[in-house]
Amino acid sequence: MTKPSPFLEPGKLTSAGDLAIVLLSRDNFQPITLQESTGAVDGYAEGVTLNTRFGSFPHSTLLNVPWGSQIRASAVDTGSRGRKRRREATDEDTPNTTEPDDEIKRQDDVSKPAKKAVAAASGFIHILRPTPELWTSSLPHRTQVVYTPDYSYVLQRIRAVPGTRIIEAGAGSGSFTHASARQVYNGYPQSETDIKGKVFSFEFHETRFLKMQEEIKGHRLNGVVRLTHRDVYNGGFNVDGKSPMASAVFLDLPAPWEALHHLSRQRPEKLKKQGDDAESDDWVSPLDPKRSVHICTFSPCIEQVTRTIEEMRELGWTDIDMVEISQRRFNTFREQLGSNLPMERGNVQSPADVTEAVNRLKEISRKTREFHRTHYLTASGDSADTSEMDVDTPPPPRSAKGEANGKQSVSGEDSKPWLNGKLYHRAEADLKTHTSYLVFAVLPREWTDEDEAAAAQKWPCGQERNVIGNVDKQTRRQQTREKLQAKKKQKKMDDARKGEQAEGTDESKAHL
């Protein structure tokens, strides 16, 4: 059995070949594939090395550590990047620029075992296990990406649970593909007859399809995701002539109404006009015949929404509604108010209350009077005769930190700057821009005569007994009287039993 995907079963420790997400800062992520080196690679004696603005990190320091660990930077000779392997000349007319001495030195470096990494004085990163949310924030954008607020709501609305089989048209960058794969995962299929949750993804653009196929293979999602290169407008959603048996559909297409006729219980009229009667017998629906199907279309323009809804109504889809999602992040922080606070983050240099404002005005007035008095005495030449009684006594020195929010700040070892000030939460100033409109609908399961007969046999209609509709009024009254008499009789028997128990207790006490 192949090793499970780190998106689905990551394990406790990192290992070679796993995809890892490197956290550089709050909103800066970098995906890497961990590699194990036995010798120098690209001039690095420590093997494969990740270079960031926070330092260099050999992959040997990232392996066999718990997910979420903080990794210290290593002292790596980054100047060796100039001694990377040079490309061999492919043209006979182009001379080979690799010197014999450099080639021999490179071979010696590769043959040597990888050097043990030595921790640097500063710099660190965090290594995180891959999740669809982190992958969405760090993946290479090839198309417009379905972000976490959108696909989390979509998966909930289309009833995606472990074991669900989903059709996705328009794989693009793979954001929704990874999220839906985790949502429907309930194990890898052991054989062709073993039906598990699966995502059937379709992509028309060949370059994006090849890149997406490479990522799915590298992330070890082959058993959960089936990627197909096809124009679903004309080719439909069946895979190798077989039905995916899907109960959930997500269409991220420029014209989703052009593909809706393939999502039918029976061969639609549009396909009957295009083909002959012989082909109609071979047509297979891609939907699960035993379950209702939930669909979502992802369209950026309201005109696309209108065309899609019109086509849905013609094809029998019900419960149609449209949703637009706007995301806004709330930031939590502490803020201090005080006119004497230093210029630091989180400090607002304004009076915390009326008392502090009045004291500040008095101090400014005192300094103004002192300035004018000194200036007048200097101009009149009487500064030497001024006694100490004529000069205002300076105010007592204030604390270096001042007052915050009307309270004296705690100084010394007991001071905790991250706890000073009041706690606030505010929404982001800028609202996230519009991404797309989400159109949801439901296609009920097809109800045949056989289904009706089975339901009538299980829940017979019109053959019920002892129900209000089949019993007259006098009979219901008689049944009520019998129930009341039975309750009274049971109550008398219980009272008699309790009396006998009480008498037996009294006789035992008297005997003692």
SULRA-V795558 format. One record per helix or strand. SS is the DSSP state (alpha for helix, beta for strand). FROM is the first residue (numbers start at 1). TO is the last residue. If there is no record, write none. Layout:
ss:from:to
SS:FROM:TO
SS:FROM:TO
//
This chain:
ss:from:to
beta:13:13
beta:19:25
beta:28:33
beta:39:39
beta:41:41
beta:44:44
beta:49:52
beta:55:58
alpha:59:61
beta:66:66
beta:70:74
alpha:78:83
alpha:100:111
beta:113:113
beta:119:129
alpha:132:138
alpha:148:157
beta:165:169
alpha:175:184
beta:198:203
alpha:206:218
beta:225:229
alpha:232:235
beta:239:239
beta:242:242
beta:246:246
beta:248:251
alpha:256:258
alpha:260:262
alpha:269:274
alpha:277:280
beta:287:287
beta:293:299
alpha:302:315
beta:318:324
beta:330:337
beta:347:348
alpha:354:380
alpha:383:385
alpha:388:390
beta:403:404
beta:407:408
alpha:417:419
beta:422:427
beta:437:443
alpha:449:458
alpha:468:470
alpha:473:511
//
